Amino acid sequence: MSKQWGTIVAIILIGIVAFFAIINVESVPVNFGFGVVAWPLIMIILGSLLIGALATVLISMGTTFKNKKELKNAKKELDNAENDKEEAIARVRTEQNEILAQKDLIISEKTDKINSLERELVNRMTQSTANAAKQSDSSLN
């Protein structure tokens, strides 16, 4: 919609310039500093319009190039930040995996110790029961 309004405004401005050009057809002197020429006023109006349009385009091109350069630098910084973030995440994952592996090893060692203590307790209980049974057999005899 904004392009349509821009086109409408451009057509109106062109119409205004054309109207002024048509009603101003007499020749007028133009002093360039090094010489004087007599041109129709229509040519001076159109020439001034053209020079103004060129100046506007050149100024806007400079701004456009500056904005493109800033955008390119911002994208580059964003990519660098993304890469740094990914590297940090990978580093943290590696550290956490190492910590988990150490914890798993400790748990495995503790489980083995618990199992060996349980076996030792069962052996002691079995031996004490066997010894008690032998003593009761020998006291009965």
Solvent accessible surface area in square Angstrom, and as a share of the most:
residue,aa,sasa,rsa
1,M,160,0.71
2,S,91,0.59
3,K,171,0.72
4,Q,111,0.49
5,W,142,0.50
6,G,41,0.39
7,T,76,0.44
8,I,79,0.40
9,V,79,0.45
10,A,46,0.36
11,I,112,0.57
12,I,97,0.49
13,L,102,0.51
14,I,115,0.58
15,G,39,0.38
16,I,81,0.41
17,V,27,0.15
18,A,43,0.34
19,F,119,0.50
20,F,97,0.41
21,A,4,0.03
22,I,121,0.61
23,I,94,0.48
24,N,31,0.16
25,V,95,0.55
26,E,100,0.45
27,S,74,0.48
28,V,40,0.23
29,P,102,0.64
30,V,32,0.19
31,N,110,0.57
32,F,97,0.40
33,G,71,0.69
34,F,186,0.78
35,G,28,0.27
36,V,96,0.55
37,V,55,0.31
38,A,72,0.56
39,W,116,0.41
40,P,50,0.32
41,L,42,0.21
42,I,48,0.24
43,M,111,0.49
44,I,43,0.22
45,I,43,0.22
46,L,77,0.38
47,G,28,0.26
48,S,70,0.45
49,L,89,0.44
50,L,109,0.54
51,I,122,0.62
52,G,35,0.34
53,A,49,0.38
54,L,98,0.49
55,A,46,0.36
56,T,89,0.52
57,V,75,0.43
58,L,119,0.59
59,I,126,0.64
60,S,53,0.34
61,M,86,0.38
62,G,42,0.41
63,T,70,0.41
64,T,63,0.37
65,F,124,0.52
66,K,126,0.54
67,N,82,0.42
68,K,122,0.52
69,K,137,0.58
70,E,94,0.42
71,L,101,0.50
72,K,147,0.62
73,N,70,0.36
74,A,53,0.41
75,K,115,0.49
76,K,131,0.56
77,E,122,0.55
78,L,109,0.54
79,D,83,0.43
80,N,78,0.40
81,A,57,0.44
82,E,75,0.34
83,N,84,0.43
84,D,87,0.45
85,K,100,0.43
86,E,97,0.44
87,E,103,0.46
88,A,36,0.28
89,I,65,0.33
90,A,54,0.42
91,R,140,0.51
92,V,79,0.46
93,R,160,0.58
94,T,72,0.42
95,E,85,0.38
96,Q,89,0.40
97,N,94,0.48
98,E,98,0.44
99,I,76,0.39
100,L,105,0.52
101,A,60,0.46
102,Q,111,0.50
103,K,108,0.46
104,D,89,0.46
105,L,109,0.54
106,I,84,0.42
107,I,109,0.55
108,S,55,0.35
109,E,100,0.45
110,K,122,0.52
111,T,65,0.38
112,D,88,0.45
113,K,123,0.52
114,I,98,0.50
115,N,59,0.30
116,S,47,0.30
117,L,95,0.47
118,E,96,0.43
119,R,147,0.54
120,E,77,0.34
121,L,109,0.54
122,V,92,0.53
123,N,86,0.44
124,R,152,0.55
125,M,119,0.53
126,T,83,0.48
127,Q,115,0.51
128,S,62,0.40
129,T,90,0.52
130,A,46,0.35
131,N,81,0.41
132,A,57,0.44
133,A,52,0.40
134,K,139,0.59
135,Q,129,0.57
136,S,56,0.36
137,D,85,0.44
138,S,77,0.49
139,S,93,0.60
140,L,149,0.74
141,N,161,0.82
